[in-house]
Amino acid sequence: MGLINVDVDLLRTLVVVSEMKNFTAAGEKLHRTQSAISLQIKRLEGIVGETIFDRGSGKEIRLTKYGEMIKSYANEILRLNDALIQEIQTSSAVTALRIGMPDDYAQLLLPRVINEFSKRNEMTEMQIVTDLSTTLSKMIDQGDLDIAFVTRHEGIDGMKLLDERLSWVTVPDSRVALDTPLPLALFPEGCGVRRNAIEALNAIGKRWHIAYCSNNFSSLKTAILERQAIGVLPDRAVPQDLIRIGPEYGLPNLHSSELLVKVNQQASASIVRLATFLSHAFQVGVSTPPAPQDDTATTGTADRPD
C-alpha cells in the first residue's frame, strides 16, 4: 500500500468541528458553508476508511472512538505545521533593534561589532542612537530603546560588561597639554567620563576650562587635531591619529569607568536574544589593549615636556 498524504486543511476542519460539535458553527468559524464542511469531513473519512463523527439524531455531533484517535494526531500535526509557518515568517521578517551608545563608541568601535553581528542576523535592522549615557538610560526606561551601552553615572543602573581604562588624548607633537588653564574638549554634563576627568584635575589643584563641548565626538576630535584642546577617551576607543598622555604632562591618572549594558524590560524574547549576542560581540570587539610598557608606548612620538 502506497503512502497516503492527509491534507492539513482537512485535519483543521476535523478539529474545529469536534470543538464546535456542529457543522454550521464550524463553517462560520472557518468562513466556509455548512455543505463545504460536510464535504471535507466525508473526504477525510474516505482517506482514513473509517467513520469519524457519530451524527446521531440530535443537533450535536460527537467523535467516534476512531475519530478521537485521528484528532489526537491532527492536533500534533497542526501544532508542528503552525510552528513551521511561524518560524518561516519570523525568520523572513525584519527585526528592528534600537541601540543606544555614546558617540565615541559608535564612531570608533560599533562598525566592527555591526559587521560581525550582521553576518549572523541578516534580517535585523539596527537603529543606532548616539547620546549621553544619562539620556540613553532614560530612553531605555521610557521604552524608546531596546538596548543601550552606557557608562556608570549617578542614577544609571545596568549589567556591568567591563571596566574601561581612561586616558588623556592629544595629537603627536602637540604641547597644548602644557597650557594653563588646561583647555578641554569633552562631552556635556551627564557624561561620566567628563565628571571623572574634572574630578581628577580638581583633586590635584590643576586649573582647567572647557574649550569645546559637544555630543558629537567628531567635533571634539577636530578641536583635538587642531591642537586647541585635549580630550579623554576609553583606551580601547582611542583612534590611531591620537595618542595617550599622562603624568609626564602633569596630568593626573584617571579612574576606570564602568561600561554597562541596559536592556528594555519590555523587550521581546527575540530582541533579548539579539541584545545578548550584541553584548558578547561588543565585548569581543573592544577587548582591552595591552597596557603600555614604557613612556614611549604611552606618549607615542609626542614631545614630552622638559
BALOBA-1460 file (C-alpha; in Angstrom, 3 decimals):
// residues 306
<rec num="1" residu="m" x="0.000" y="0.000" z="0.000"/>
<rec num="2" residu="g" x="1.407" y="3.357" z="-1.037"/>
<rec num="3" residu="l" x="1.766" y="6.333" z="1.278"/>
<rec num="4" residu="i" x="-1.342" y="8.443" z="1.729"/>
<rec num="5" residu="n" x="-0.996" y="12.193" z="2.333"/>
<rec num="6" residu="v" x="-3.652" y="13.789" z="4.502"/>
<rec num="7" residu="d" x="-4.486" y="17.400" z="3.674"/>
<rec num="8" residu="v" x="-3.727" y="19.576" z="6.700"/>
<rec num="9" residu="d" x="-6.804" y="21.650" z="5.881"/>
<rec num="10" residu="l" x="-8.977" y="18.570" z="6.373"/>
<rec num="11" residu="l" x="-7.397" y="17.907" z="9.759"/>
<rec num="12" residu="r" x="-8.005" y="21.522" z="10.809"/>
<rec num="13" residu="t" x="-11.656" y="21.168" z="9.838"/>
<rec num="14" residu="l" x="-11.896" y="17.963" z="11.887"/>
<rec num="15" residu="v" x="-10.530" y="19.716" z="14.988"/>
<rec num="16" residu="v" x="-12.861" y="22.722" z="14.634"/>
<rec num="17" residu="v" x="-15.938" y="20.564" z="14.057"/>
<rec num="18" residu="s" x="-15.099" y="18.469" z="17.121"/>
<rec num="19" residu="e" x="-14.802" y="21.655" z="19.185"/>
<rec num="20" residu="m" x="-17.992" y="23.293" z="17.865"/>
<rec num="21" residu="k" x="-19.972" y="19.986" z="17.712"/>
<rec num="22" residu="n" x="-21.872" y="21.452" z="14.786"/>
<rec num="23" residu="f" x="-21.113" y="21.709" z="11.065"/>
<rec num="24" residu="t" x="-22.799" y="25.085" z="10.657"/>
<rec num="25" residu="a" x="-20.927" y="26.670" z="13.587"/>
<rec num="26" residu="a" x="-17.662" y="25.179" z="12.346"/>
<rec num="27" residu="g" x="-18.334" y="26.642" z="8.912"/>
<rec num="28" residu="e" x="-18.848" y="30.105" z="10.384"/>
<rec num="29" residu="k" x="-15.537" y="29.888" z="12.247"/>
<rec num="30" residu="l" x="-13.678" y="28.657" z="9.169"/>
<rec num="31" residu="h" x="-15.546" y="31.009" z="6.810"/>
<rec num="32" residu="r" x="-16.999" y="28.128" z="4.797"/>
<rec num="33" residu="t" x="-20.510" y="26.915" z="4.108"/>
<rec num="34" residu="q" x="-22.038" y="24.032" z="6.045"/>
<rec num="35" residu="s" x="-22.013" y="21.913" z="2.914"/>
<rec num="36" residu="a" x="-18.289" y="22.604" z="2.337"/>
<rec num="37" residu="i" x="-17.506" y="21.491" z="5.892"/>
<rec num="38" residu="s" x="-19.575" y="18.340" z="5.448"/>
<rec num="39" residu="l" x="-17.785" y="17.559" z="2.185"/>
<rec num="40" residu="q" x="-14.362" y="17.949" z="3.816"/>
<rec num="41" residu="i" x="-15.269" y="15.543" z="6.603"/>
<rec num="42" residu="k" x="-16.507" y="13.000" z="4.022"/>
<rec num="43" residu="r" x="-13.233" y="13.363" z="2.122"/>
<rec num="44" residu="l" x="-11.264" y="12.744" z="5.323"/>
<rec num="45" residu="e" x="-13.385" y="9.692" z="6.164"/>
<rec num="46" residu="g" x="-12.757" y="8.408" z="2.661"/>
<rec num="47" residu="i" x="-8.982" y="8.761" z="3.120"/>
<rec num="48" residu="v" x="-8.833" y="7.017" z="6.515"/>
<rec num="49" residu="g" x="-11.554" y="4.487" z="5.659"/>
<rec num="50" residu="e" x="-13.448" y="4.958" z="8.921"/>
<rec num="51" residu="t" x="-16.356" y="6.977" z="10.258"/>
<rec num="52" residu="i" x="-15.044" y="9.957" z="12.220"/>
<rec num="53" residu="f" x="-18.220" y="11.525" z="13.600"/>
<rec num="54" residu="d" x="-21.311" y="9.937" z="15.129"/>
<rec num="55" residu="r" x="-24.028" y="12.233" z="13.856"/>
<rec num="56" residu="g" x="-26.810" y="10.552" z="15.809"/>
<rec num="57" residu="s" x="-30.318" y="12.015" z="15.848"/>
<rec num="58" residu="g" x="-29.587" y="15.197" z="17.821"/>
<rec num="59" residu="k" x="-28.111" y="18.526" z="16.713"/>
<rec num="60" residu="e" x="-24.717" y="17.879" z="18.296"/>
<rec num="61" residu="i" x="-22.243" y="15.517" z="16.689"/>
<rec num="62" residu="r" x="-19.578" y="13.535" z="18.524"/>
<rec num="63" residu="l" x="-16.313" y="11.930" z="17.582"/>
<rec num="64" residu="t" x="-16.266" y="8.176" z="17.244"/>
<rec num="65" residu="k" x="-13.551" y="6.235" z="19.032"/>
<rec num="66" residu="y" x="-11.617" y="6.160" z="15.772"/>
<rec num="67" residu="g" x="-12.276" y="9.887" z="15.352"/>
<rec num="68" residu="e" x="-10.781" y="10.615" z="18.780"/>
<rec num="69" residu="m" x="-7.585" y="8.824" z="17.746"/>
<rec num="70" residu="i" x="-7.383" y="10.777" z="14.481"/>
<rec num="71" residu="k" x="-7.998" y="14.059" z="16.321"/>
<rec num="72" residu="s" x="-5.059" y="13.421" z="18.668"/>
<rec num="73" residu="y" x="-2.763" y="13.062" z="15.667"/>
<rec num="74" residu="a" x="-4.407" y="16.047" z="13.974"/>
<rec num="75" residu="n" x="-3.660" y="18.290" z="16.958"/>
<rec num="76" residu="e" x="0.029" y="17.347" z="16.873"/>
<rec num="77" residu="i" x="0.307" y="17.716" z="13.090"/>
<rec num="78" residu="l" x="-1.352" y="21.136" z="13.205"/>
<rec num="79" residu="r" x="0.908" y="22.246" z="16.062"/>
<rec num="80" residu="l" x="4.005" y="21.347" z="14.048"/>
<rec num="81" residu="n" x="2.574" y="22.905" z="10.895"/>
<rec num="82" residu="d" x="1.761" y="26.177" z="12.650"/>
<rec num="83" residu="a" x="5.160" y="26.238" z="14.372"/>
<rec num="84" residu="l" x="6.868" y="25.802" z="10.998"/>
<rec num="85" residu="i" x="4.895" y="28.654" z="9.433"/>
<rec num="86" residu="q" x="5.606" y="30.894" z="12.419"/>
<rec num="87" residu="e" x="9.326" y="30.138" z="12.204"/>
<rec num="88" residu="i" x="9.384" y="30.905" z="8.479"/>
<rec num="89" residu="q" x="7.525" y="34.172" z="8.966"/>
<rec num="90" residu="t" x="9.742" y="35.191" z="11.881"/>
<rec num="91" residu="s" x="12.937" y="34.347" z="10.015"/>
<rec num="92" residu="s" x="11.878" y="36.291" z="6.934"/>
<rec num="93" residu="a" x="10.643" y="39.328" z="8.857"/>
<rec num="94" residu="v" x="12.934" y="42.249" z="9.541"/>
<rec num="95" residu="t" x="13.532" y="42.695" z="13.264"/>
<rec num="96" residu="a" x="14.269" y="46.261" z="14.349"/>
<rec num="97" residu="l" x="16.842" y="46.545" z="17.141"/>
<rec num="98" residu="r" x="17.098" y="50.026" z="18.657"/>
<rec num="99" residu="i" x="20.586" y="50.503" z="20.099"/>
<rec num="100" residu="g" x="21.907" y="53.422" z="22.107"/>
<rec num="101" residu="m" x="25.586" y="54.201" z="22.618"/>
<rec num="102" residu="p" x="27.833" y="57.182" z="23.460"/>
<rec num="103" residu="d" x="29.133" y="58.784" z="20.283"/>
<rec num="104" residu="d" x="32.810" y="57.937" z="20.817"/>
<rec num="105" residu="y" x="31.998" y="54.209" z="20.877"/>
<rec num="106" residu="a" x="29.553" y="54.461" z="17.990"/>
<rec num="107" residu="q" x="32.083" y="56.085" z="15.661"/>
<rec num="108" residu="l" x="35.172" y="54.134" z="16.565"/>
<rec num="109" residu="l" x="34.067" y="50.662" z="17.636"/>
<rec num="110" residu="l" x="30.493" y="49.936" z="16.608"/>
<rec num="111" residu="p" x="31.295" y="49.368" z="12.902"/>
<rec num="112" residu="r" x="33.336" y="46.268" z="13.803"/>
<rec num="113" residu="v" x="30.584" y="44.975" z="16.052"/>
<rec num="114" residu="i" x="27.871" y="45.631" z="13.457"/>
<rec num="115" residu="n" x="29.884" y="43.830" z="10.800"/>
<rec num="116" residu="e" x="30.145" y="40.702" z="12.951"/>
<rec num="117" residu="f" x="26.550" y="40.980" z="14.115"/>
<rec num="118" residu="s" x="25.102" y="41.349" z="10.615"/>
<rec num="119" residu="k" x="26.752" y="38.096" z="9.478"/>
<rec num="120" residu="r" x="24.501" y="36.183" z="11.861"/>
<rec num="121" residu="n" x="21.376" y="38.340" z="11.719"/>
<rec num="122" residu="e" x="20.825" y="39.386" z="8.124"/>
<rec num="123" residu="m" x="17.185" y="40.301" z="8.718"/>
<rec num="124" residu="t" x="17.887" y="42.663" z="11.604"/>
<rec num="125" residu="e" x="17.506" y="46.394" z="11.113"/>
<rec num="126" residu="m" x="19.870" y="48.127" z="13.542"/>
<rec num="127" residu="q" x="18.705" y="51.601" z="14.536"/>
<rec num="128" residu="i" x="21.604" y="53.439" z="16.199"/>
<rec num="129" residu="v" x="21.067" y="56.324" z="18.603"/>
<rec num="130" residu="t" x="24.062" y="58.222" z="19.984"/>
<rec num="131" residu="d" x="23.758" y="60.417" z="23.065"/>
<rec num="132" residu="l" x="24.933" y="60.847" z="26.630"/>
<rec num="133" residu="s" x="24.676" y="57.829" z="28.924"/>
<rec num="134" residu="t" x="22.134" y="59.605" z="31.140"/>
<rec num="135" residu="t" x="19.878" y="60.274" z="28.151"/>
<rec num="136" residu="l" x="20.238" y="56.743" z="26.791"/>
<rec num="137" residu="s" x="19.379" y="55.265" z="30.184"/>
<rec num="138" residu="k" x="16.179" y="57.327" z="30.317"/>
<rec num="139" residu="m" x="15.283" y="56.232" z="26.790"/>
<rec num="140" residu="i" x="15.536" y="52.603" z="27.881"/>
<rec num="141" residu="d" x="13.261" y="53.286" z="30.872"/>
<rec num="142" residu="q" x="10.746" y="55.027" z="28.603"/>
<rec num="143" residu="g" x="10.758" y="52.166" z="26.090"/>
<rec num="144" residu="d" x="12.383" y="54.205" z="23.308"/>
<rec num="145" residu="l" x="15.409" y="51.883" z="23.044"/>
<rec num="146" residu="d" x="15.841" y="48.106" z="23.250"/>
<rec num="147" residu="i" x="19.450" y="48.059" z="24.425"/>
<rec num="148" residu="a" x="21.959" y="50.710" z="25.468"/>
<rec num="149" residu="f" x="25.647" y="50.678" z="26.295"/>
<rec num="150" residu="v" x="26.265" y="53.307" z="28.943"/>
<rec num="151" residu="t" x="28.969" y="54.366" z="31.364"/>
<rec num="152" residu="r" x="28.091" y="54.237" z="35.033"/>
<rec num="153" residu="h" x="26.856" y="57.562" z="36.321"/>
<rec num="154" residu="e" x="24.655" y="58.698" z="39.161"/>
<rec num="155" residu="g" x="21.167" y="57.301" z="38.621"/>
<rec num="156" residu="i" x="22.232" y="54.835" z="35.919"/>
<rec num="157" residu="d" x="21.936" y="51.112" z="36.532"/>
<rec num="158" residu="g" x="22.562" y="48.104" z="34.324"/>
<rec num="159" residu="m" x="24.598" y="44.928" z="33.972"/>
<rec num="160" residu="k" x="28.341" y="45.519" z="34.113"/>
<rec num="161" residu="l" x="30.163" y="44.487" z="30.939"/>
<rec num="162" residu="l" x="33.709" y="45.582" z="31.694"/>
<rec num="163" residu="d" x="35.968" y="48.210" z="33.260"/>
<rec num="164" residu="e" x="37.333" y="50.872" z="30.939"/>
<rec num="165" residu="r" x="40.749" y="52.457" z="31.386"/>
<rec num="166" residu="l" x="40.550" y="56.143" z="30.550"/>
<rec num="167" residu="s" x="43.326" y="58.239" z="29.051"/>
<rec num="168" residu="w" x="44.016" y="61.851" z="28.229"/>
<rec num="169" residu="v" x="44.466" y="62.142" z="24.463"/>
<rec num="170" residu="t" x="46.104" y="64.597" z="22.092"/>
<rec num="171" residu="v" x="47.986" y="64.566" z="18.788"/>
<rec num="172" residu="p" x="51.694" y="63.841" z="18.345"/>
<rec num="173" residu="d" x="53.968" y="66.876" z="18.804"/>
<rec num="174" residu="s" x="51.219" y="68.902" z="20.489"/>
<rec num="175" residu="r" x="52.079" y="70.861" z="23.621"/>
<rec num="176" residu="v" x="48.568" y="72.132" z="24.314"/>
<rec num="177" residu="a" x="48.506" y="69.894" z="27.413"/>
<rec num="178" residu="l" x="51.019" y="72.320" z="28.976"/>
<rec num="179" residu="d" x="48.682" y="75.315" z="28.684"/>
<rec num="180" residu="t" x="47.286" y="76.961" z="31.794"/>
<rec num="181" residu="p" x="44.409" y="76.772" z="32.281"/>
<rec num="182" residu="l" x="44.219" y="73.387" z="30.565"/>
<rec num="183" residu="p" x="41.822" y="73.502" z="27.552"/>
<rec num="184" residu="l" x="39.484" y="70.511" z="27.428"/>
<rec num="185" residu="a" x="37.276" y="69.034" z="24.684"/>
<rec num="186" residu="l" x="34.629" y="66.967" z="26.476"/>
<rec num="187" residu="f" x="31.080" y="65.753" z="26.193"/>
<rec num="188" residu="p" x="28.358" y="67.785" z="28.009"/>
<rec num="189" residu="e" x="27.226" y="67.457" z="31.617"/>
<rec num="190" residu="g" x="25.805" y="63.996" z="32.243"/>
<rec num="191" residu="c" x="28.834" y="62.219" z="30.827"/>
<rec num="192" residu="g" x="30.595" y="60.028" z="33.396"/>
<rec num="193" residu="v" x="33.948" y="60.371" z="31.621"/>
<rec num="194" residu="r" x="33.699" y="64.177" z="31.789"/>
<rec num="195" residu="r" x="32.993" y="64.061" z="35.519"/>
<rec num="196" residu="n" x="35.895" y="61.654" z="36.044"/>
<rec num="197" residu="a" x="38.318" y="63.995" z="34.256"/>
<rec num="198" residu="i" x="37.219" y="67.148" z="36.067"/>
<rec num="199" residu="e" x="37.306" y="65.492" z="39.487"/>
<rec num="200" residu="a" x="40.839" y="64.224" z="38.810"/>
<rec num="201" residu="l" x="42.046" y="67.702" z="37.808"/>
<rec num="202" residu="n" x="40.402" y="69.347" z="40.815"/>
<rec num="203" residu="a" x="41.966" y="66.764" z="43.131"/>
<rec num="204" residu="i" x="45.484" y="67.942" z="42.203"/>
<rec num="205" residu="g" x="44.517" y="71.614" z="42.011"/>
<rec num="206" residu="k" x="45.140" y="71.920" z="38.285"/>
<rec num="207" residu="r" x="43.356" y="74.784" z="36.539"/>
<rec num="208" residu="w" x="41.223" y="73.893" z="33.527"/>
<rec num="209" residu="h" x="38.431" y="75.184" z="31.315"/>
<rec num="210" residu="i" x="36.031" y="73.603" z="28.833"/>
<rec num="211" residu="a" x="37.198" y="74.888" z="25.464"/>
<rec num="212" residu="y" x="34.938" y="72.678" z="23.343"/>
<rec num="213" residu="c" x="31.783" y="70.796" z="24.307"/>
<rec num="214" residu="s" x="29.643" y="68.637" z="22.036"/>
<rec num="215" residu="n" x="27.528" y="65.466" z="21.927"/>
<rec num="216" residu="n" x="29.336" y="64.646" z="18.697"/>
<rec num="217" residu="f" x="32.784" y="63.104" z="19.035"/>
<rec num="218" residu="s" x="33.762" y="64.283" z="15.532"/>
<rec num="219" residu="s" x="33.517" y="67.886" z="16.720"/>
<rec num="220" residu="l" x="35.641" y="67.181" z="19.789"/>
<rec num="221" residu="k" x="38.182" y="65.274" z="17.727"/>
<rec num="222" residu="t" x="38.521" y="68.191" z="15.315"/>
<rec num="223" residu="a" x="39.422" y="70.515" z="18.199"/>
<rec num="224" residu="i" x="41.993" y="67.985" z="19.454"/>
<rec num="225" residu="l" x="43.505" y="67.502" z="15.992"/>
<rec num="226" residu="e" x="43.788" y="71.273" z="15.594"/>
<rec num="227" residu="r" x="45.753" y="71.423" z="18.870"/>
<rec num="228" residu="q" x="43.082" y="73.556" z="20.529"/>
<rec num="229" residu="a" x="42.355" y="71.194" z="23.435"/>
<rec num="230" residu="i" x="42.961" y="67.722" z="24.859"/>
<rec num="231" residu="g" x="40.331" y="65.096" z="25.383"/>
<rec num="232" residu="v" x="39.557" y="61.974" z="27.405"/>
<rec num="233" residu="l" x="38.645" y="58.631" z="25.888"/>
<rec num="234" residu="p" x="38.409" y="54.977" z="26.906"/>
<rec num="235" residu="d" x="41.699" y="53.342" z="25.930"/>
<rec num="236" residu="r" x="40.010" y="50.961" z="23.528"/>
<rec num="237" residu="a" x="38.298" y="53.849" z="21.757"/>
<rec num="238" residu="v" x="41.403" y="55.941" z="21.043"/>
<rec num="239" residu="p" x="41.735" y="56.348" z="17.238"/>
<rec num="240" residu="q" x="45.042" y="55.844" z="15.509"/>
<rec num="241" residu="d" x="45.646" y="59.548" z="14.886"/>
<rec num="242" residu="l" x="45.539" y="60.375" z="18.619"/>
<rec num="243" residu="i" x="47.975" y="59.372" z="21.371"/>
<rec num="244" residu="r" x="47.653" y="58.848" z="25.113"/>
<rec num="245" residu="i" x="49.393" y="61.190" z="27.542"/>
<rec num="246" residu="g" x="49.556" y="61.350" z="31.324"/>
<rec num="247" residu="p" x="51.724" y="62.302" z="34.313"/>
<rec num="248" residu="e" x="54.637" y="63.359" z="32.072"/>
<rec num="249" residu="y" x="52.464" y="66.356" z="31.189"/>
<rec num="250" residu="g" x="51.423" y="66.976" z="34.779"/>
<rec num="251" residu="l" x="48.102" y="65.236" z="34.212"/>
<rec num="252" residu="p" x="46.529" y="63.057" z="36.908"/>
<rec num="253" residu="n" x="45.746" y="59.391" z="36.446"/>
<rec num="254" residu="l" x="42.092" y="58.749" z="35.741"/>
<rec num="255" residu="h" x="39.835" y="56.261" z="37.494"/>
<rec num="256" residu="s" x="38.473" y="53.441" z="35.386"/>
<rec num="257" residu="s" x="34.959" y="53.825" z="34.044"/>
<rec num="258" residu="e" x="32.389" y="51.016" z="34.191"/>
<rec num="259" residu="l" x="30.687" y="50.125" z="30.941"/>
<rec num="260" residu="l" x="27.155" y="48.840" z="31.485"/>
<rec num="261" residu="v" x="24.557" y="47.278" z="29.218"/>
<rec num="262" residu="k" x="20.922" y="48.085" z="29.839"/>
<rec num="263" residu="v" x="18.046" y="46.188" z="28.176"/>
<rec num="264" residu="n" x="14.433" y="47.302" z="27.919"/>
<rec num="265" residu="q" x="12.410" y="45.224" z="30.384"/>
<rec num="266" residu="q" x="9.526" y="45.047" z="27.889"/>
<rec num="267" residu="a" x="11.720" y="43.739" z="25.062"/>
<rec num="268" residu="s" x="10.514" y="40.610" z="23.255"/>
<rec num="269" residu="a" x="12.346" y="37.315" z="23.596"/>
<rec num="270" residu="s" x="13.837" y="37.708" z="20.108"/>
<rec num="271" residu="i" x="15.121" y="41.195" z="20.968"/>
<rec num="272" residu="v" x="16.663" y="39.882" z="24.193"/>
<rec num="273" residu="r" x="18.471" y="37.155" z="22.223"/>
<rec num="274" residu="l" x="19.803" y="39.736" z="19.788"/>
<rec num="275" residu="a" x="20.839" y="42.021" z="22.637"/>
<rec num="276" residu="t" x="22.690" y="39.155" z="24.330"/>
<rec num="277" residu="f" x="24.601" y="38.382" z="21.161"/>
<rec num="278" residu="l" x="25.394" y="42.055" z="20.588"/>
<rec num="279" residu="s" x="26.717" y="42.395" z="24.144"/>
<rec num="280" residu="h" x="29.058" y="39.464" z="23.564"/>
<rec num="281" residu="a" x="30.147" y="40.818" z="20.186"/>
<rec num="282" residu="f" x="30.773" y="44.210" z="21.767"/>
<rec num="283" residu="q" x="32.958" y="42.715" z="24.491"/>
<rec num="284" residu="v" x="34.986" y="40.801" z="21.908"/>
<rec num="285" residu="g" x="35.184" y="43.764" z="19.576"/>
<rec num="286" residu="v" x="36.537" y="46.080" z="22.235"/>
<rec num="287" residu="s" x="38.915" y="43.751" z="24.033"/>
<rec num="288" residu="t" x="41.274" y="45.676" z="26.259"/>
<rec num="289" residu="p" x="44.512" y="46.703" z="24.559"/>
<rec num="290" residu="p" x="47.762" y="45.764" z="26.340"/>
<rec num="291" residu="a" x="48.973" y="48.244" z="28.915"/>
<rec num="292" residu="p" x="51.880" y="50.462" z="27.808"/>
<rec num="293" residu="q" x="55.246" y="49.068" z="28.863"/>
<rec num="294" residu="d" x="57.225" y="52.308" z="28.812"/>
<rec num="295" residu="d" x="56.939" y="56.051" z="28.357"/>
<rec num="296" residu="t" x="57.460" y="55.789" z="24.604"/>
<rec num="297" residu="a" x="54.460" y="53.486" z="24.272"/>
<rec num="298" residu="t" x="52.392" y="55.889" z="26.369"/>
<rec num="299" residu="t" x="53.222" y="59.108" z="24.593"/>
<rec num="300" residu="g" x="53.889" y="57.904" z="21.072"/>
<rec num="301" residu="t" x="56.005" y="60.411" z="19.156"/>
<rec num="302" residu="a" x="54.846" y="63.450" z="21.101"/>
<rec num="303" residu="d" x="57.420" y="65.807" z="22.518"/>
<rec num="304" residu="r" x="57.458" y="65.313" z="26.278"/>
<rec num="305" residu="p" x="57.917" y="68.417" z="28.447"/>
<rec num="306" residu="d" x="61.381" y="69.132" z="29.671"/>
